[in-house]
Amino acid sequence: MTNENKKTLFECLESDIKYKLERVEELYPNSINGIYKELHENYYFRKLTYDCIIDLFYYCELNDCNPGTIKNLFIDTENI
């Protein structure tokens, strides 16, 4: 499957996670825009930087900051 047929990580992100990011975007625009950039540019969560993963968990106020659980933040994860 080519990337042209795949959804970006942002497109696969759970709606409640998107909402949490939108909620803090005004307070932390550079950090949230950095997260958005990586999510829009990548199709596989293993391509995300460690900093992006940590920021994603931090700004969404998720307690289980474990890169192994990042898959739980996305829908349709079969191919990501």
Rosetta blueprint (number, residue, H / E / L):
1 M L
2 T L
3 N H
4 E H
5 N H
6 K L
7 K L
8 T L
9 L H
10 F H
11 E H
12 C H
13 L E
14 E L
15 S H
16 D H
17 I H
18 K H
19 Y H
20 K H
21 L H
22 E H
23 R H
24 V H
25 E H
26 E L
27 L L
28 Y L
29 P H
30 N H
31 S H
32 I H
33 N H
34 G H
35 I H
36 Y H
37 K H
38 E H
39 L H
40 H H
41 E H
42 N L
43 Y L
44 Y L
45 F H
46 R H
47 K H
48 L L
49 T L
50 Y H
51 D H
52 C H
53 I H
54 I H
55 D H
56 L H
57 F H
58 Y H
59 Y H
60 C L
61 E L
62 L L
63 N L
64 D L
65 C L
66 N L
67 P H
68 G H
69 T H
70 I H
71 K H
72 N H
73 L H
74 F E
75 I L
76 D L
77 T H
78 E H
79 N H
80 I L
